């Protein structure tokens, strides 16, 4: 069986940064949460564009979050 190397992104951020993108459950509000971005095999063109725009927006928020976090 052939193994494939799967690239992914893992970030831990404050859930408040995601409230305009996702409906955040009450139990996760105002807490640090883990974001995983994994590749998906098949998308139709509409879904792919929609997710692409959401991903760009999310990455922009993450970039802002990274700038606001103190360096340890």
DSSP file (Angstrom, degrees, kcal/mol; ACC not computed):
  #  RESIDUE AA STRUCTURE BP1 BP2  ACC     N-H-->O    O-->H-N    N-H-->O    O-->H-N    TCO  KAPPA ALPHA  PHI   PSI    X-CA   Y-CA   Z-CA
    1    1 A X              0   0    0      0, 0.0     2,-0.4     0, 0.0     0, 0.0   0.000 360.0 360.0 360.0 131.6    0.0    0.0    0.0
    2    2 A X        -     0   0    0      1,-0.0     2,-0.4     2,-0.0     0, 0.0  -0.655 360.0-144.2 -84.6 130.3    1.4    3.4   -1.0
    3    3 A X        -     0   0    0     -2,-0.4     2,-0.4     2,-0.0    -1,-0.0  -0.775  10.5-152.9 -93.5 137.2    1.6    6.1    1.7
    4    4 A X        -     0   0    0     -2,-0.4     2,-0.6     2,-0.0    -2,-0.0  -0.906  15.7-126.7-110.0 137.7    0.9    9.6    0.7
    5    5 A X        -     0   0    0     -2,-0.4     2,-0.6     1,-0.0    -2,-0.0  -0.719  26.6-156.0 -79.9 122.1    2.4   12.6    2.5
    6    6 A X        -     0   0    0     -2,-0.6     2,-0.2    32,-0.0    -1,-0.0  -0.892   0.8-151.2-107.1 118.1   -0.5   14.9    3.5
    7    7 A X        +     0   0    0     -2,-0.6    32,-0.6     2,-0.0     2,-0.3  -0.593  25.4 164.0 -80.7 146.6    0.3   18.5    4.1
    8    8 A X  E     -A   38   0A   0     -2,-0.2     2,-0.4    30,-0.1    30,-0.2  -0.968  32.7-125.1-154.4 167.7   -1.9   20.4    6.5
    9    9 A X  E     -A   37   0A   0     28,-1.8    28,-2.4    -2,-0.3     2,-0.4  -0.970  20.3-172.2-120.2 135.2   -2.0   23.6    8.6
   10   10 A X  E     +A   36   0A   0     -2,-0.4     2,-0.3    26,-0.2    26,-0.2  -0.989  12.3 164.7-130.1 122.8   -2.6   23.6   12.3
   11   11 A X  E     -A   35   0A   0     24,-2.2    24,-3.7    -2,-0.4     2,-0.5  -0.984  27.0-146.8-136.0 146.8   -3.1   26.8   14.3
   12   12 A X  E     +A   34   0A   0     -2,-0.3     2,-0.3    22,-0.2    22,-0.2  -0.972  35.2 155.0-113.5 122.5   -4.4   27.6   17.8
   13   13 A X  E     -A   33   0A   0     20,-2.4    20,-3.6    -2,-0.5     2,-0.4  -0.845  49.7 -82.3-138.3 172.2   -6.3   30.9   18.0
   14   14 A X  E >   -A   32   0A   0     -2,-0.3     3,-1.8    18,-0.3     4,-0.3  -0.660  35.9-133.8 -78.0 132.3   -9.0   32.6   20.0
   15   15 A X  G >  S+     0   0    0     16,-3.2     3,-1.7    -2,-0.4     4,-0.5   0.709  98.4  77.0 -62.3 -20.1  -12.5   31.5   18.9
   16   16 A X  G >  S+     0   0    0      1,-0.3     3,-0.9    15,-0.2    -1,-0.3   0.813  86.2  62.1 -60.0 -28.7  -13.7   35.2   18.9
   17   17 A X  G <  S+     0   0    0     -3,-1.8    -1,-0.3     1,-0.2     3,-0.2   0.665 104.2  48.9 -70.2 -15.2  -11.8   35.6   15.6
   18   18 A X  G X> S+     0   0    0     -3,-1.7     4,-2.7    -4,-0.3     3,-2.0   0.476  78.2  98.7-102.1  -4.2  -14.0   33.0   13.9
   19   19 A X  T <4 S+     0   0    0     -3,-0.9     5,-0.2    -4,-0.5    -1,-0.2   0.737  83.8  50.6 -63.3 -22.7  -17.4   34.3   15.0
   20   20 A X  T 34 S+     0   0    0     -3,-0.2    -1,-0.3    -4,-0.2    -2,-0.1   0.527 118.3  39.0 -88.6  -5.6  -18.1   36.0   11.7
   21   21 A X  T <4 S+     0   0    0     -3,-2.0     2,-0.3     1,-0.3    -2,-0.2   0.790 122.5  22.7-107.2 -44.5  -17.2   32.9    9.7
   22   22 A X  S  < S-     0   0    0     -4,-2.7     2,-0.8     0, 0.0    -1,-0.3  -0.859  79.1-108.3-124.4 155.8  -18.7   30.0   11.7
   23   23 A X        -     0   0    0     -2,-0.3     2,-0.5    -3,-0.1    -4,-0.1  -0.790  42.1-149.0 -81.6 113.1  -21.4   29.6   14.2
   24   24 A X        -     0   0    0     -2,-0.8     5,-0.1    -5,-0.2    -5,-0.0  -0.729  12.1-121.6 -90.1 125.8  -19.4   29.0   17.4
   25   25 A X    >>  -     0   0    0     -2,-0.5     3,-2.0     1,-0.1     4,-0.8  -0.324  24.6-116.0 -61.0 148.1  -21.0   26.8   20.1
   26   26 A X  G >4 S+     0   0    0      1,-0.3     3,-0.9     2,-0.2    -1,-0.1   0.862 114.9  61.1 -54.2 -38.4  -21.4   28.5   23.4
   27   27 A X  G 34 S+     0   0    0      1,-0.2    -1,-0.3     3,-0.0    -2,-0.1   0.681 109.2  42.6 -65.8 -16.4  -19.0   26.0   25.0
   28   28 A X  G X4 S+     0   0    0     -3,-2.0     3,-1.1   -13,-0.0   -13,-0.3   0.486  86.0 116.7-106.4  -5.9  -16.2   27.2   22.6
   29   29 A X  T << S+     0   0    0     -3,-0.9     3,-0.1    -4,-0.8    -3,-0.0  -0.374  82.9   8.9 -68.2 141.9  -16.8   31.0   22.8
   30   30 A X  T 3  S+     0   0    0      1,-0.2     2,-0.3    -2,-0.1    -1,-0.2   0.797 108.7 109.6  61.6  32.5  -14.0   33.1   24.2
   31   31 A X  S <  S-     0   0    0     -3,-1.1   -16,-3.2   -18,-0.0     2,-0.3  -0.900  77.8 -98.0-131.2 160.8  -11.6   30.2   24.3
   32   32 A X  E     -A   14   0A   0     -2,-0.3     2,-0.3   -18,-0.3   -18,-0.3  -0.650  46.8-174.3 -75.6 135.0   -8.5   29.1   22.4
   33   33 A X  E     -A   13   0A   0    -20,-3.6   -20,-2.4    -2,-0.3     2,-0.5  -0.900  23.4-118.1-130.0 159.2   -9.4   26.6   19.6
   34   34 A X  E     -A   12   0A   0     -2,-0.3     2,-0.5   -22,-0.2   -22,-0.2  -0.846  21.2-158.3-100.9 132.0   -7.5   24.6   17.2
   35   35 A X  E     -A   11   0A   0    -24,-3.7   -24,-2.2    -2,-0.5     2,-0.5  -0.941   7.7-171.3-109.0 127.0   -7.9   25.1   13.4
   36   36 A X  E     -A   10   0A   0     -2,-0.5     2,-0.6   -26,-0.2   -26,-0.2  -0.979   5.8-165.5-117.8 129.9   -6.9   22.3   11.1
   37   37 A X  E     +A    9   0A   0    -28,-2.4   -28,-1.8    -2,-0.5     2,-0.3  -0.962  17.6 172.4-116.5 115.2   -6.8   22.8    7.3
   38   38 A X  E     -A    8   0A   0     -2,-0.6   -30,-0.1   -30,-0.2     2,-0.1  -0.886  34.9-103.6-121.5 149.7   -6.7   19.6    5.4
   39   39 A X        -     0   0    0    -32,-0.6     2,-0.4    -2,-0.3   -33,-0.0  -0.431  29.1-150.4 -70.9 148.0   -6.9   18.9    1.7
   40   40 A X        -     0   0    0      1,-0.1     3,-0.1    -2,-0.1    -1,-0.0  -0.964   7.4-141.5-119.7 138.4  -10.2   17.5    0.3
   41   41 A X  S    S+     0   0    0     -2,-0.4     2,-0.5     1,-0.2    -1,-0.1   0.963  76.3  29.4 -66.6 -58.3  -10.2   15.2   -2.7
   42   42 A X        +     0   0    0      6,-0.0     2,-0.3     2,-0.0    -1,-0.2  -0.910  59.2 158.9-120.1 131.0  -13.2   16.2   -4.8
   43   43 A X        -     0   0    0     -2,-0.5     2,-0.2    -3,-0.1    -3,-0.0  -0.990  35.2-126.1-138.0 145.0  -15.1   19.5   -5.1
   44   44 A X     >  -     0   0    0     -2,-0.3     4,-2.5     1,-0.1     5,-0.2  -0.535  39.9-103.2 -81.5 166.1  -17.4   20.8   -7.7
   45   45 A X  H  > S+     0   0    0      1,-0.2     4,-2.1     2,-0.2     5,-0.2   0.874 118.8  49.4 -61.9 -41.3  -16.3   24.2   -9.0
   46   46 A X  H  > S+     0   0    0      2,-0.2     4,-2.4     1,-0.2    -1,-0.2   0.945 113.5  45.6 -63.8 -48.3  -18.9   26.3   -7.1
   47   47 A X  H  > S+     0   0    0      1,-0.2     4,-2.7     2,-0.2     5,-0.2   0.893 111.2  53.8 -62.4 -40.2  -18.0   24.6   -3.8
   48   48 A X  H  X S+     0   0    0     -4,-2.5     4,-2.1     2,-0.2    -1,-0.2   0.918 110.3  46.0 -62.4 -44.1  -14.3   25.0   -4.4
   49   49 A X  H  X S+     0   0    0     -4,-2.1     4,-2.4     2,-0.2     5,-0.2   0.923 112.6  50.8 -64.0 -44.1  -14.7   28.8   -5.1
   50   50 A X  H  X S+     0   0    0     -4,-2.4     4,-2.0     1,-0.2    -2,-0.2   0.934 114.1  43.4 -59.8 -47.9  -16.8   29.3   -2.0
   51   51 A X  H  X S+     0   0    0     -4,-2.7     4,-2.6     1,-0.2    -1,-0.2   0.839 110.0  57.5 -68.5 -32.5  -14.4   27.4    0.3
   52   52 A X  H  X S+     0   0    0     -4,-2.1     4,-2.5    -5,-0.2    -2,-0.2   0.932 108.2  45.8 -62.9 -46.1  -11.4   29.2   -1.3
   53   53 A X  H  X S+     0   0    0     -4,-2.4     4,-2.3     2,-0.2    -2,-0.2   0.896 113.5  49.7 -64.8 -39.6  -12.9   32.6   -0.4
   54   54 A X  H  X S+     0   0    0     -4,-2.0     4,-2.6    -5,-0.2    -2,-0.2   0.905 111.4  49.5 -64.2 -40.4  -13.6   31.4    3.1
   55   55 A X  H  X S+     0   0    0     -4,-2.6     4,-2.9     2,-0.2     5,-0.2   0.911 109.8  50.3 -65.9 -42.8  -10.1   30.1    3.4
   56   56 A X  H  X S+     0   0    0     -4,-2.5     4,-2.1     2,-0.2    -1,-0.2   0.928 112.7  47.2 -60.9 -44.6   -8.6   33.3    2.2
   57   57 A X  H  X S+     0   0    0     -4,-2.3     4,-2.2     2,-0.2    -2,-0.2   0.921 112.9  49.0 -62.5 -44.2  -10.7   35.3    4.7
   58   58 A X  H  X S+     0   0    0     -4,-2.6     4,-2.6     1,-0.2    -2,-0.2   0.913 110.6  49.9 -62.2 -43.8   -9.7   32.8    7.5
   59   59 A X  H  X S+     0   0    0     -4,-2.9     4,-2.3     2,-0.2    -1,-0.2   0.858 108.5  53.4 -65.7 -34.4   -6.0   33.1    6.7
   60   60 A X  H  X S+     0   0    0     -4,-2.1     4,-2.0    -5,-0.2    -1,-0.2   0.921 110.2  47.5 -64.1 -42.8   -6.3   36.9    6.7
   61   61 A X  H  X S+     0   0    0     -4,-2.2     4,-2.8     1,-0.2    -2,-0.2   0.908 110.9  51.4 -63.2 -41.4   -7.8   36.7   10.2
   62   62 A X  H  X S+     0   0    0     -4,-2.6     4,-2.7     2,-0.2    -1,-0.2   0.897 107.7  52.8 -62.7 -39.5   -5.1   34.3   11.3
   63   63 A X  H  X S+     0   0    0     -4,-2.3     4,-1.6     2,-0.2    -1,-0.2   0.911 111.2  46.0 -61.8 -42.4   -2.5   36.7   10.0
   64   64 A X  H  X S+     0   0    0     -4,-2.0     4,-1.7     2,-0.2    -2,-0.2   0.907 112.2  51.5 -65.6 -41.7   -4.0   39.5   12.0
   65   65 A X  H  X S+     0   0    0     -4,-2.8     4,-1.3     1,-0.2    -2,-0.2   0.892 107.4  52.5 -62.7 -39.7   -4.2   37.2   15.1
   66   66 A X  H  < S+     0   0    0     -4,-2.7    -1,-0.2     1,-0.2    -2,-0.2   0.874 108.8  50.6 -65.1 -35.9   -0.6   36.3   14.7
   67   67 A X  H  < S+     0   0    0     -4,-1.6    -1,-0.2     1,-0.2    -2,-0.2   0.836 110.8  49.3 -69.1 -32.1    0.4   40.0   14.7
   68   68 A X  H  < S+     0   0    0     -4,-1.7     2,-0.2    -5,-0.1    -1,-0.2   0.690  91.1  93.8 -82.3 -18.8   -1.7   40.7   17.8
   69   69 A X  S  < S-     0   0    0     -4,-1.3     2,-0.1    -3,-0.2     3,-0.0  -0.546  82.3-115.3 -77.1 136.9   -0.2   37.8   19.8
   70   70 A X        -     0   0    0     -2,-0.2     2,-0.5     1,-0.1    -1,-0.1  -0.421  29.8-113.7 -67.8 145.8    2.7   38.7   22.1
   71   71 A X              0   0    0      1,-0.1    -1,-0.1    -2,-0.1     0, 0.0  -0.689 360.0 360.0 -82.0 128.2    6.0   36.9   21.1
   72   72 A X              0   0    0     -2,-0.5    -1,-0.1    -3,-0.0    -2,-0.0   0.399 360.0 360.0-101.0 360.0    7.1   34.5   23.8
